[in-house]
Amino acid sequence: MELLSRITDWAKGLFGLLAALLGIGVFAELLFGSFLGGFSVVGNIINVVGQFGDKGFVGLLAFILVVLFIEGRK
């Protein structure tokens, strides 16, 4: 049980770090434009949200599950 707790804590920390880096990436792109050599953080977020929308009801349901998962981590 101790191992599972450690893995869960590690995954939560990693997820928090990635969320922070995503936020910094969006903020930096808004300030400086595309700073990663053609890699657009905002453009990729728009593409992912668009893919959810292209799938219709199943995409909406998947999007809701992702949001609930993220909200549950706080």
C-alpha positions in Angstrom: 0.0 0.0 0.0 2.9 2.3 0.7 4.2 1.8 -2.9 0.8 2.7 -4.4 0.7 5.9 -2.2 4.2 6.9 -3.3 3.4 6.3 -7.0 0.1 8.3 -6.7 2.0 11.2 -4.9 4.6 11.2 -7.6 2.0 11.2 -10.4 0.2 14.1 -8.8 3.4 16.1 -8.5 4.3 15.4 -12.1 0.8 16.4 -13.3 1.0 19.6 -11.3 4.4 20.4 -12.8 3.1 19.8 -16.4 0.1 22.0 -15.7 2.4 24.8 -14.5 4.6 24.4 -17.5 1.6 24.6 -19.8 0.4 27.8 -18.1 3.9 29.3 -18.4 4.0 28.3 -22.1 0.7 29.9 -22.9 1.6 33.1 -21.0 5.0 33.3 -22.7 3.5 32.7 -26.1 1.0 35.5 -25.6 3.8 37.8 -24.6 6.5 36.9 -27.0 4.8 35.0 -29.9 5.9 31.6 -31.0 9.2 31.2 -29.0 9.8 27.5 -29.4 10.8 27.5 -33.1 7.4 26.9 -34.7 5.9 25.0 -31.8 2.7 26.8 -30.8 1.3 26.0 -27.4 -1.9 27.8 -27.9 -2.3 26.3 -31.4 -1.9 22.8 -30.0 -4.5 23.5 -27.3 -6.9 24.7 -30.0 -6.3 21.6 -32.0 -7.0 19.3 -29.1 -10.2 21.1 -28.2 -11.2 21.0 -31.9 -10.6 17.2 -31.9 -13.0 16.9 -29.0 -15.6 18.9 -30.9 -15.2 16.8 -34.1 -16.2 13.7 -32.2 -19.7 15.0 -31.4 -21.3 13.7 -28.2 -18.5 11.2 -27.4 -16.0 14.1 -27.7 -18.1 16.2 -25.3 -18.3 13.4 -22.9 -14.6 12.8 -23.0 -13.9 16.5 -22.5 -16.2 16.5 -19.5 -14.4 13.5 -18.0 -11.0 15.2 -18.6 -12.2 18.4 -16.9 -13.6 16.4 -13.9 -10.3 14.6 -13.7 -8.3 17.8 -13.6 -10.7 19.4 -11.1 -10.5 16.4 -8.8 -6.7 16.9 -8.6 -6.9 20.3 -6.9 
